[in-house]
Amino acid sequence: MAVAIAIFVPTEIWADNDERWEKLSKWQTVKESIIPVLIIRDSVVDQNHVNIVEDVINSKKVKKNGRPLYSGWNEGIKEASKAFDVKIPTLEIRHTLDRSESIVIYLMGKGNKERFDGYTNLYYNGDKEIEKAIISIYNADELNKKQIESIVRHELGHALGLSHTTAKEDLMRPTIDMNHSLISLLDLVALAHMY
């Protein structure tokens, strides 16, 4: 119970502040409150990189230095859902997709013209709810473990409906800071407010 209070009190104000978030978008209702995730890679990208992406989704590691910071999205989502009594969809890794509402993560062996490390395309239904997301991670074959973790965590934040925040020490800043690359309470409270 103390954890729920710690999550609720300090961050509700941050997530409600319009200056903190450009835009928040929730997912359409998904079957069993699960969003399927398919991870694909170019042949030059090592299978180990896929394992790193899977860990960003399913890691149960929580770093505590005064406040919890989550390594894996599902662990953070479960805690926020419980603390706020909401149902935020969790992510489930699949090897094939059997429905269109999904997140596809593409680990590419080449860059892009804009020189982004990653980019997320969101597709919306008529109610302006997310129905599909495609994440591209560029030059994935040249990235180290920490870079892949940070970039994928950030892009999954977009895929879940978070935009950029003005909070300086947050994963969802426009420019990724490797020192602040874990999932924070700010991110989770924003998700909880959408659901």
N, C-alpha and C positions, 0 to 999 in steps of 0.2 A: 504494500500500500504506500509506503514511503516513496518508492520509485515513481508511482503514478503522480504523486504530489510534486515531486521534483521535476518531472517532465512537464506537468501542466503549468505551474506557476511562472517560471522565468521565461518561457518561450512563447506563450500565447500572445503576448504583446508584440513580440518581434514578428510573428507570422501574420498578425492582423495589420501591421503597419504598411500602408500602400507604397511607401518609399523603399521597402525591402524587397518586394517582388514585382517584376514586370507583369507577369501573367501567370495564373494557375489554371490548369485544365484537367478535368477528371476523365477517367476512362468510362466508356459506355458500360452498361451492365454486362459482365462477362460470366460465362458458365462456371459455376462452383467458386466464383470469386478468385479464379486463377487465370493469369495471363501466361499463355505458352511463350517460351523463348527458344528460338532456334539460333544456334551459333554456327556460322560457316566461315571458312578461311580459304585464302589463296594457297596454292601448293607451296609457295616459298615461306609461308608462316607456319612455325612449328606447332605441333599438337599441344605442347606445353602451354602455349599462349591461350588455347581454348580452356585448359584446366584453370588458368589464372582467372579468366572471365567467369567460369563456373563458381569459383571461390568468391568472387565479388557479389554474386547472387546469393550463395548459400552459407557463407562463413558465419559462424556463431561467435566470432571474436568480438569482444567489447573492450575498448580501452577506456579506463576511467582515470581522469585527472581532474577531479572536481565535478565532472559531468560525463555521462556516457557518450562515446563516439563509436559508431558501428562500422565494422569492416564489410558486412554483408547486408544487402538490401532487405532480404526476407526477415532476418532477425530484427532489424529496426522496425519494419512494417508490423510484425507480430506484436512487438512491445507497444507501438503507438496505437494499434487497433485495440489492444487490451486496456491501455491507460485512458483512452478517450471513448471507449465503448462504440467503436465504429468498425466497419468492415472494409479495410483497404485491400485491394486485390494483391495477392502474392504472386511471385514469379515461379514458373516451373519449366525447367530445362527439358526440351524435347529433341528428338533426333529426326522427327518428321513433323510437319504441321497438318492437322486434320481440320482446321478451321481458320478463317481469315483474320479474326481478331488476335493479333499476336505481335511480338517484338522479334525482329530479326537483327542479329548482330553480325556484321560482316567485317572480318579482320582482313584488311587488304594489304597487299604487298607493294602498293604504290601510293604516291601522294596525290594531292589535289591542287588546283590552281590557286586557291585562296590560302593555302598552307596551313589549314586547320589540322589539328591532331585527330579530331573526331567531329562528326556531325550527325544530328538526328533529324530525320524527316518524319513529321507527324501527319497522320491522315485522320480527318474528322468526319463524323456522321452529320446529319441534318440538324441535330441538337447541339452541335459544336462540342461533342464529346469525342475523345480519342478512340479510334477503332483499330488503329494499326500504327506501328512505329518501325522505322528502319534506321538502324545505327550503323554508320560507317566509321571504322577506325583505320586511319591512313598510316602507311609505312609501319604496320604492326610488326613486321619482321625485324625492324630496327629498334624497337622499343624494349626497354628493360621491364622487369616485373612491376616495380613501383609506378612507372609511367603508364603501363597498361591498366593497372588497378585504378589509378587516379582518373584516367581518361574515361574508362568504361563506367566507373561509379558516377561520374559527372553526366555522361550521356544517358545512362539509365535514369538518372534524375529527370532529365528532359522527357524521356520516354514514359515515365510515370506521371508527367504533367507539370513538373516544376520548370519555371523559367530561370533566368539569372536573378541573383539577389545582389543588393548593394552591401550586404554584410561582409566585412573585410576578411574575416577568418572562417569562411564557409566554403564547402565543396562546390556550391552552385554559383560562385563568382564567375563573371565572364571569362576571366583568365585563370586557368587552374594553377593553384599554388600547391606544390608537392608537400608543403608543411601543414596544409589544411585540406587533406584529401579523404577524410573519413566522413561518414554520414552523421550529421549533427541533429540535435533536437530541433533546431530551426527547420531543417528539411522535413523531419517527421511530423512536426506539428502542422506545417503547411499542408502535407498530404492528408492528415487527419481532418483538417478544416474543410477539405474538398469533399469528404465523404461523411 
